[in-house]
């Protein structure tokens, strides 16, 4: 064994990257795929949750995407077991030389264990998860004791095996399909909106303790400034209701276009790309804006903005309050689902 214990990449033709996390986490893993391709790996595949497929489906660095449907948990034990074995057979059939698990949970580790890959890379579980979990991996990635951006942490898995990305190879990658841009341009035109002449607002997130209660005031101010506004949000009932409440008295204002629950990820990316500025929360939409190098302002509360903040985007601005306890990474103060650090952000902080 050499001092570095790096992998001889001449032995590696097929790689599987496991990232069983949410939308934003998956997008932040895209530099890993890019750098593997730059090192002449012929087949680079991804294993992600099915609801994250749209994040990677247009990525030219990925050859095949394997997905896991979280809804299988609602099925009977026999059906779940059958489903798990089907996935495992597919992975073993692909005969990967290297499996890199970027996920902390046990499922990714088990997949790596049973993949039959020669090399298995994963983060040090630090005695968390099942017994002797660390023994699965041929290469253990040490966890930094200092705060580190998630994009860099993902790339540590490559550094551990001897691939050291250059700064120009660390960018997030999301390609907006031309048809999505065309579709959004048509929607804008039908509502007398023009590309690059509107402000986009995405005021919702699945994590309600990250929400801000003054987006209605921001909307009022922007309209006073004669801005045209497009507002978007997710499909959950509470998100639709939240957008309706924010719009309030401006529901019939022709300068406000409500597209909440009406756009997919590709179309959201097109809206961000065509906007002159974008306001959002600490969410997938913010990471998407960074991947597009868009002009964006994001509001951060309990989450660490060093770990989850802007990445390779000089046009990104983060707004946060100066409460001493943030970032606490809790789901609201004391787990209350209400975050004082978000409530303390004022409208003037965004200007």
Buried (B, 14 or more C-beta within 10 A) or exposed (E): EEEEEEBEBEEBBBBBBBBBBBBBBBBBBBBBBBBBBEBEBEBBBBBBBEBBBBBBBBBEBBBEBBBBEEEBEEEEEEEEEEBBEEBBEEBBEBEBBBBBBBBBBEBBBBBBBBBBBBBBBBBEBEEEBEEEBBEBBBBBBEEEEEEBBBBBBBBBBBBBBBBEBEEEEBBBBBBBBEEBBEBBBEBBEEBEBEBEEBBBBBBBBEBBBBBBBBBBBBBBBBBEEEBBBBBBBBEBEEBBEBBBEBBEEBEEEEBBBBBBBEBEBBBBBBBBBBBBBBBBBBBBBBBBBBBBBBBBBBBBBBBBBEBBBBBBBEBBBBBBBEBEEBBBEBBBBEEEEBBBBBBBBEEEBBE
